[in-house]
Amino acid sequence: MLGENGTVVSAKARREGEEREVLVKVLDPALYPDEGARAALLQNLDLAQQVRHPGLASLLQVGQDPGLIYGVW
């Protein structure tokens, strides 16, 4: 684990089949207390995946596990 704050836990990882390290952020379920908030958060993350800028890390993947939403940068 790299760090933790009130809304996210961050960890280094390696994606299967790739050599480079990535950053995985698991979002606190308190950010999406109901299905409407969960859908809005996922929509925002999907939009964030489309952002490309040389000064920003690209959001490579958004995923869900039971009860959790995570992003891979």
Biopython code that builds the backbone (N, CA, C, O; Angstrom):
import numpy as np
from Bio.PDB.StructureBuilder import StructureBuilder

atoms = [
    (1, "MET", "N", (0.845, -1.172, 0.000)),
    (1, "MET", "CA", (0.000, 0.000, 0.000)),
    (1, "MET", "C", (0.891, 1.235, 0.000)),
    (1, "MET", "O", (1.853, 1.324, 0.762)),
    (2, "LEU", "N", (0.560, 2.174, -0.855)),
    (2, "LEU", "CA", (1.311, 3.432, -0.913)),
    (2, "LEU", "C", (0.748, 4.479, 0.029)),
    (2, "LEU", "O", (1.497, 5.241, 0.639)),
    (3, "GLY", "N", (-0.557, 4.516, 0.147)),
    (3, "GLY", "CA", (-1.145, 5.535, 0.983)),
    (3, "GLY", "C", (-2.631, 5.347, 1.147)),
    (3, "GLY", "O", (-3.262, 4.534, 0.472)),
    (4, "GLU", "N", (-3.173, 6.127, 2.070)),
    (4, "GLU", "CA", (-4.599, 6.071, 2.341)),
    (4, "GLU", "C", (-5.030, 7.436, 2.847)),
    (4, "GLU", "O", (-4.338, 8.060, 3.651)),
    (5, "ASN", "N", (-6.179, 7.894, 2.368)),
    (5, "ASN", "CA", (-6.767, 9.095, 2.949)),
    (5, "ASN", "C", (-8.237, 8.805, 3.182)),
    (5, "ASN", "O", (-8.634, 7.640, 3.186)),
    (6, "GLY", "N", (-9.041, 9.809, 3.374)),
    (6, "GLY", "CA", (-10.434, 9.587, 3.712)),
    (6, "GLY", "C", (-11.280, 8.978, 2.609)),
    (6, "GLY", "O", (-12.366, 8.468, 2.886)),
    (7, "THR", "N", (-10.814, 9.015, 1.363)),
    (7, "THR", "CA", (-11.662, 8.549, 0.270)),
    (7, "THR", "C", (-11.045, 7.464, -0.607)),
    (7, "THR", "O", (-11.742, 6.874, -1.432)),
    (8, "VAL", "N", (-9.763, 7.194, -0.444)),
    (8, "VAL", "CA", (-9.111, 6.249, -1.363)),
    (8, "VAL", "C", (-7.936, 5.542, -0.687)),
    (8, "VAL", "O", (-7.257, 6.110, 0.168)),
    (9, "VAL", "N", (-7.715, 4.296, -1.090)),
    (9, "VAL", "CA", (-6.518, 3.542, -0.716)),
    (9, "VAL", "C", (-5.740, 3.328, -2.009)),
    (9, "VAL", "O", (-6.304, 2.863, -2.999)),
    (10, "SER", "N", (-4.448, 3.664, -2.011)),
    (10, "SER", "CA", (-3.609, 3.562, -3.204)),
    (10, "SER", "C", (-2.544, 2.490, -3.025)),
    (10, "SER", "O", (-1.969, 2.334, -1.948)),
    (11, "ALA", "N", (-2.293, 1.750, -4.110)),
    (11, "ALA", "CA", (-1.278, 0.707, -4.065)),
    (11, "ALA", "C", (-0.606, 0.575, -5.426)),
    (11, "ALA", "O", (-1.227, 0.812, -6.462)),
    (12, "LYS", "N", (0.682, 0.190, -5.414)),
    (12, "LYS", "CA", (1.388, -0.142, -6.653)),
    (12, "LYS", "C", (1.014, -1.559, -7.047)),
    (12, "LYS", "O", (0.791, -2.420, -6.197)),
    (13, "ALA", "N", (0.951, -1.785, -8.349)),
    (13, "ALA", "CA", (0.647, -3.131, -8.840)),
    (13, "ALA", "C", (1.276, -3.296, -10.212)),
    (13, "ALA", "O", (1.806, -2.347, -10.789)),
    (14, "ARG", "N", (1.209, -4.501, -10.718)),
    (14, "ARG", "CA", (1.677, -4.798, -12.065)),
    (14, "ARG", "C", (0.540, -5.517, -12.785)),
    (14, "ARG", "O", (0.028, -6.528, -12.306)),
    (15, "ARG", "N", (0.150, -4.979, -13.947)),
    (15, "ARG", "CA", (-0.927, -5.603, -14.712)),
    (15, "ARG", "C", (-0.423, -6.886, -15.356)),
    (15, "ARG", "O", (0.733, -6.979, -15.767)),
    (16, "GLU", "N", (-1.302, -7.865, -15.436)),
    (16, "GLU", "CA", (-0.925, -9.139, -16.057)),
    (16, "GLU", "C", (-0.432, -8.908, -17.473)),
    (16, "GLU", "O", (-1.072, -8.209, -18.259)),
    (17, "GLY", "N", (0.705, -9.496, -17.790)),
    (17, "GLY", "CA", (1.248, -9.413, -19.133)),
    (17, "GLY", "C", (1.991, -8.126, -19.446)),
    (17, "GLY", "O", (2.435, -7.932, -20.577)),
    (18, "GLU", "N", (2.134, -7.246, -18.471)),
    (18, "GLU", "CA", (2.837, -5.979, -18.696)),
    (18, "GLU", "C", (3.990, -5.847, -17.709)),
    (18, "GLU", "O", (3.935, -6.362, -16.592)),
    (19, "GLU", "N", (5.025, -5.154, -18.138)),
    (19, "GLU", "CA", (6.203, -4.964, -17.304)),
    (19, "GLU", "C", (6.099, -3.754, -16.377)),
    (19, "GLU", "O", (6.659, -3.755, -15.281)),
    (20, "ARG", "N", (5.385, -2.731, -16.820)),
    (20, "ARG", "CA", (5.370, -1.495, -16.054)),
    (20, "ARG", "C", (4.453, -1.585, -14.833)),
    (20, "ARG", "O", (3.492, -2.354, -14.797)),
    (21, "GLU", "N", (4.791, -0.773, -13.843)),
    (21, "GLU", "CA", (3.961, -0.683, -12.652)),
    (21, "GLU", "C", (2.834, 0.299, -12.892)),
    (21, "GLU", "O", (2.964, 1.243, -13.672)),
    (22, "VAL", "N", (1.728, 0.063, -12.210)),
    (22, "VAL", "CA", (0.580, 0.958, -12.284)),
    (22, "VAL", "C", (0.166, 1.328, -10.863)),
    (22, "VAL", "O", (0.601, 0.711, -9.892)),
    (23, "LEU", "N", (-0.671, 2.333, -10.765)),
    (23, "LEU", "CA", (-1.234, 2.761, -9.495)),
    (23, "LEU", "C", (-2.693, 2.332, -9.467)),
    (23, "LEU", "O", (-3.453, 2.644, -10.384)),
    (24, "VAL", "N", (-3.085, 1.619, -8.417)),
    (24, "VAL", "CA", (-4.479, 1.210, -8.243)),
    (24, "VAL", "C", (-5.045, 2.006, -7.081)),
    (24, "VAL", "O", (-4.465, 2.047, -5.996)),
    (25, "LYS", "N", (-6.192, 2.639, -7.324)),
    (25, "LYS", "CA", (-6.875, 3.387, -6.269)),
    (25, "LYS", "C", (-8.238, 2.748, -6.047)),
    (25, "LYS", "O", (-9.056, 2.663, -6.962)),
    (26, "VAL", "N", (-8.468, 2.302, -4.817)),
    (26, "VAL", "CA", (-9.758, 1.732, -4.434)),
    (26, "VAL", "C", (-10.525, 2.815, -3.703)),
    (26, "VAL", "O", (-10.065, 3.351, -2.694)),
    (27, "LEU", "N", (-11.710, 3.133, -4.228)),
    (27, "LEU", "CA", (-12.495, 4.237, -3.696)),
    (27, "LEU", "C", (-13.333, 3.802, -2.497)),
    (27, "LEU", "O", (-13.874, 2.696, -2.467)),
    (28, "ASP", "N", (-13.429, 4.688, -1.512)),
    (28, "ASP", "CA", (-14.214, 4.435, -0.311)),
    (28, "ASP", "C", (-15.689, 4.304, -0.686)),
    (28, "ASP", "O", (-16.230, 5.190, -1.348)),
    (29, "PRO", "N", (-16.349, 3.222, -0.277)),
    (29, "PRO", "CA", (-17.767, 3.048, -0.586)),
    (29, "PRO", "C", (-18.654, 4.188, -0.069)),
    (29, "PRO", "O", (-19.778, 4.342, -0.546)),
    (30, "ALA", "N", (-18.189, 4.973, 0.871)),
    (30, "ALA", "CA", (-18.972, 6.119, 1.357)),
    (30, "ALA", "C", (-19.173, 7.161, 0.257)),
    (30, "ALA", "O", (-20.069, 7.999, 0.355)),
    (31, "LEU", "N", (-18.339, 7.113, -0.799)),
    (31, "LEU", "CA", (-18.482, 8.034, -1.918)),
    (31, "LEU", "C", (-19.701, 7.708, -2.774)),
    (31, "LEU", "O", (-20.186, 8.563, -3.515)),
    (32, "TYR", "N", (-20.194, 6.486, -2.676)),
    (32, "TYR", "CA", (-21.342, 6.062, -3.479)),
    (32, "TYR", "C", (-22.301, 5.253, -2.602)),
    (32, "TYR", "O", (-22.380, 4.029, -2.704)),
    (33, "PRO", "N", (-23.036, 5.980, -1.728)),
    (33, "PRO", "CA", (-23.898, 5.319, -0.743)),
    (33, "PRO", "C", (-25.156, 4.670, -1.330)),
    (33, "PRO", "O", (-25.804, 3.861, -0.665)),
    (34, "ASP", "N", (-25.502, 5.023, -2.574)),
    (34, "ASP", "CA", (-26.688, 4.417, -3.194)),
    (34, "ASP", "C", (-26.411, 4.213, -4.679)),
    (34, "ASP", "O", (-25.367, 4.625, -5.186)),
    (35, "GLU", "N", (-27.339, 3.583, -5.363)),
    (35, "GLU", "CA", (-27.127, 3.256, -6.781)),
    (35, "GLU", "C", (-27.001, 4.503, -7.654)),
    (35, "GLU", "O", (-26.245, 4.494, -8.625)),
    (36, "GLY", "N", (-27.724, 5.572, -7.327)),
    (36, "GLY", "CA", (-27.613, 6.806, -8.101)),
    (36, "GLY", "C", (-26.227, 7.405, -8.007)),
    (36, "GLY", "O", (-25.655, 7.823, -9.014)),
    (37, "ALA", "N", (-25.681, 7.450, -6.796)),
    (37, "ALA", "CA", (-24.329, 7.979, -6.592)),
    (37, "ALA", "C", (-23.297, 7.076, -7.250)),
    (37, "ALA", "O", (-22.319, 7.559, -7.821)),
    (38, "ARG", "N", (-23.511, 5.768, -7.173)),
    (38, "ARG", "CA", (-22.589, 4.803, -7.796)),
    (38, "ARG", "C", (-22.576, 5.003, -9.314)),
    (38, "ARG", "O", (-21.508, 5.027, -9.926)),
    (39, "ALA", "N", (-23.746, 5.146, -9.915)),
    (39, "ALA", "CA", (-23.838, 5.340, -11.360)),
    (39, "ALA", "C", (-23.170, 6.647, -11.777)),
    (39, "ALA", "O", (-22.479, 6.695, -12.795)),
    (40, "ALA", "N", (-23.375, 7.711, -10.992)),
    (40, "ALA", "CA", (-22.758, 9.002, -11.310)),
    (40, "ALA", "C", (-21.239, 8.917, -11.210)),
    (40, "ALA", "O", (-20.533, 9.461, -12.059)),
    (41, "LEU", "N", (-20.732, 8.245, -10.190)),
    (41, "LEU", "CA", (-19.286, 8.094, -10.029)),
    (41, "LEU", "C", (-18.705, 7.296, -11.197)),
    (41, "LEU", "O", (-17.670, 7.677, -11.744)),
    (42, "LEU", "N", (-19.347, 6.208, -11.581)),
    (42, "LEU", "CA", (-18.857, 5.406, -12.701)),
    (42, "LEU", "C", (-18.888, 6.200, -14.003)),
    (42, "LEU", "O", (-17.987, 6.064, -14.831)),
    (43, "GLN", "N", (-19.911, 7.022, -14.191)),
    (43, "GLN", "CA", (-19.982, 7.861, -15.385)),
    (43, "GLN", "C", (-18.823, 8.857, -15.402)),
    (43, "GLN", "O", (-18.200, 9.065, -16.443)),
    (44, "ASN", "N", (-18.530, 9.474, -14.253)),
    (44, "ASN", "CA", (-17.406, 10.411, -14.172)),
    (44, "ASN", "C", (-16.079, 9.713, -14.435)),
    (44, "ASN", "O", (-15.207, 10.276, -15.097)),
    (45, "LEU", "N", (-15.915, 8.512, -13.934)),
    (45, "LEU", "CA", (-14.681, 7.769, -14.174)),
    (45, "LEU", "C", (-14.557, 7.384, -15.646)),
    (45, "LEU", "O", (-13.459, 7.420, -16.202)),
    (46, "ASP", "N", (-15.660, 7.017, -16.277)),
    (46, "ASP", "CA", (-15.632, 6.706, -17.711)),
    (46, "ASP", "C", (-15.205, 7.934, -18.513)),
    (46, "ASP", "O", (-14.424, 7.816, -19.456)),
    (47, "LEU", "N", (-15.713, 9.107, -18.143)),
    (47, "LEU", "CA", (-15.304, 10.343, -18.808)),
    (47, "LEU", "C", (-13.822, 10.630, -18.568)),
    (47, "LEU", "O", (-13.116, 11.076, -19.472)),
    (48, "ALA", "N", (-13.359, 10.373, -17.348)),
    (48, "ALA", "CA", (-11.951, 10.611, -17.013)),
    (48, "ALA", "C", (-11.029, 9.730, -17.849)),
    (48, "ALA", "O", (-9.899, 10.121, -18.142)),
    (49, "GLN", "N", (-11.497, 8.549, -18.235)),
    (49, "GLN", "CA", (-10.682, 7.662, -19.077)),
    (49, "GLN", "C", (-10.423, 8.260, -20.454)),
    (49, "GLN", "O", (-9.473, 7.862, -21.129)),
    (50, "GLN", "N", (-11.240, 9.197, -20.875)),
    (50, "GLN", "CA", (-11.097, 9.794, -22.200)),
    (50, "GLN", "C", (-10.112, 10.963, -22.219)),
    (50, "GLN", "O", (-9.712, 11.422, -23.289)),
    (51, "VAL", "N", (-9.725, 11.442, -21.045)),
    (51, "VAL", "CA", (-8.829, 12.599, -20.964)),
    (51, "VAL", "C", (-7.406, 12.174, -21.303)),
    (51, "VAL", "O", (-6.883, 11.218, -20.730)),
    (52, "ARG", "N", (-6.791, 12.883, -22.227)),
    (52, "ARG", "CA", (-5.396, 12.639, -22.597)),
    (52, "ARG", "C", (-4.670, 13.976, -22.562)),
    (52, "ARG", "O", (-5.059, 14.924, -23.244)),
    (53, "HIS", "N", (-3.621, 14.040, -21.766)),
    (53, "HIS", "CA", (-2.815, 15.253, -21.645)),
    (53, "HIS", "C", (-1.423, 14.831, -21.196)),
    (53, "HIS", "O", (-1.295, 13.965, -20.330)),
    (54, "PRO", "N", (-0.369, 15.427, -21.770)),
    (54, "PRO", "CA", (0.986, 15.002, -21.415)),
    (54, "PRO", "C", (1.330, 15.246, -19.943)),
    (54, "PRO", "O", (2.248, 14.618, -19.416)),
    (55, "GLY", "N", (0.618, 16.135, -19.286)),
    (55, "GLY", "CA", (0.907, 16.432, -17.879)),
    (55, "GLY", "C", (0.084, 15.632, -16.892)),
    (55, "GLY", "O", (0.211, 15.825, -15.683)),
    (56, "LEU", "N", (-0.767, 14.727, -17.390)),
    (56, "LEU", "CA", (-1.644, 13.943, -16.517)),
    (56, "LEU", "C", (-1.434, 12.454, -16.733)),
    (56, "LEU", "O", (-1.179, 12.006, -17.850)),
    (57, "ALA", "N", (-1.542, 11.703, -15.662)),
    (57, "ALA", "CA", (-1.522, 10.246, -15.785)),
    (57, "ALA", "C", (-2.867, 9.798, -16.336)),
    (57, "ALA", "O", (-3.910, 10.277, -15.891)),
    (58, "SER", "N", (-2.854, 8.890, -17.295)),
    (58, "SER", "CA", (-4.090, 8.404, -17.912)),
    (58, "SER", "C", (-4.746, 7.343, -17.042)),
    (58, "SER", "O", (-4.077, 6.459, -16.506)),
    (59, "LEU", "N", (-6.042, 7.441, -16.910)),
    (59, "LEU", "CA", (-6.825, 6.412, -16.236)),
    (59, "LEU", "C", (-6.990, 5.265, -17.225)),
    (59, "LEU", "O", (-7.693, 5.406, -18.225)),
    (60, "LEU", "N", (-6.350, 4.134, -16.955)),
    (60, "LEU", "CA", (-6.300, 3.013, -17.894)),
    (60, "LEU", "C", (-7.501, 2.091, -17.808)),
    (60, "LEU", "O", (-7.937, 1.525, -18.810)),
    (61, "GLN", "N", (-8.031, 1.946, -16.598)),
    (61, "GLN", "CA", (-9.092, 0.965, -16.395)),
    (61, "GLN", "C", (-9.929, 1.372, -15.192)),
    (61, "GLN", "O", (-9.408, 1.890, -14.205)),
    (62, "VAL", "N", (-11.221, 1.135, -15.285)),
    (62, "VAL", "CA", (-12.138, 1.280, -14.164)),
    (62, "VAL", "C", (-12.754, -0.086, -13.945)),
    (62, "VAL", "O", (-13.186, -0.734, -14.898)),
    (63, "GLY", "N", (-12.798, -0.527, -12.703)),
    (63, "GLY", "CA", (-13.354, -1.841, -12.426)),
    (63, "GLY", "C", (-14.186, -1.856, -11.172)),
    (63, "GLY", "O", (-14.191, -0.909, -10.384)),
    (64, "GLN", "N", (-14.889, -2.956, -11.007)),
    (64, "GLN", "CA", (-15.716, -3.147, -9.828)),
    (64, "GLN", "C", (-15.512, -4.548, -9.290)),
    (64, "GLN", "O", (-15.425, -5.513, -10.050)),
    (65, "ASP", "N", (-15.437, -4.648, -7.997)),
    (65, "ASP", "CA", (-15.514, -5.911, -7.272)),
    (65, "ASP", "C", (-16.713, -5.753, -6.364)),
    (65, "ASP", "O", (-17.186, -4.634, -6.168)),
    (66, "PRO", "N", (-17.211, -6.822, -5.813)),
    (66, "PRO", "CA", (-18.396, -6.682, -4.966)),
    (66, "PRO", "C", (-18.230, -5.569, -3.926)),
    (66, "PRO", "O", (-17.395, -5.659, -3.026)),
    (67, "GLY", "N", (-19.035, -4.530, -4.069)),
    (67, "GLY", "CA", (-19.031, -3.439, -3.102)),
    (67, "GLY", "C", (-17.953, -2.394, -3.295)),
    (67, "GLY", "O", (-17.943, -1.403, -2.566)),
    (68, "LEU", "N", (-17.038, -2.568, -4.250)),
    (68, "LEU", "CA", (-15.925, -1.633, -4.419)),
    (68, "LEU", "C", (-15.798, -1.174, -5.871)),
    (68, "LEU", "O", (-16.127, -1.907, -6.804)),
    (69, "ILE", "N", (-15.313, 0.055, -6.036)),
    (69, "ILE", "CA", (-14.960, 0.592, -7.345)),
    (69, "ILE", "C", (-13.489, 0.958, -7.291)),
    (69, "ILE", "O", (-13.023, 1.526, -6.304)),
    (70, "TYR", "N", (-12.749, 0.634, -8.356)),
    (70, "TYR", "CA", (-11.327, 0.964, -8.387)),
    (70, "TYR", "C", (-10.931, 1.532, -9.755)),
    (70, "TYR", "O", (-11.596, 1.304, -10.766)),
    (71, "GLY", "N", (-9.848, 2.261, -9.745)),
    (71, "GLY", "CA", (-9.274, 2.789, -10.977)),
    (71, "GLY", "C", (-7.819, 2.395, -11.065)),
    (71, "GLY", "O", (-7.137, 2.259, -10.049)),
    (72, "VAL", "N", (-7.341, 2.209, -12.299)),
    (72, "VAL", "CA", (-5.942, 1.854, -12.542)),
    (72, "VAL", "C", (-5.321, 2.951, -13.396)),
    (72, "VAL", "O", (-5.793, 3.231, -14.498)),
    (73, "TRP", "N", (-4.260, 3.572, -12.882)),
    (73, "TRP", "CA", (-3.542, 4.609, -13.590)),
    (73, "TRP", "C", (-2.166, 4.104, -13.963)),
    (73, "TRP", "O", (-1.387, 4.834, -14.576)),
]
sb = StructureBuilder()
sb.init_structure("model")
sb.init_model(0)
sb.init_chain("A")
sb.init_seg("    ")
for serial, (resi, resn, name, xyz) in enumerate(atoms, 1):
    if name == "N":
        sb.init_residue(resn, " ", resi, " ")
    sb.init_atom(name, np.array(xyz, "f"), 0.0, 1.0, " ", f" {name:<3s}", serial, name[0])
structure = sb.get_structure()
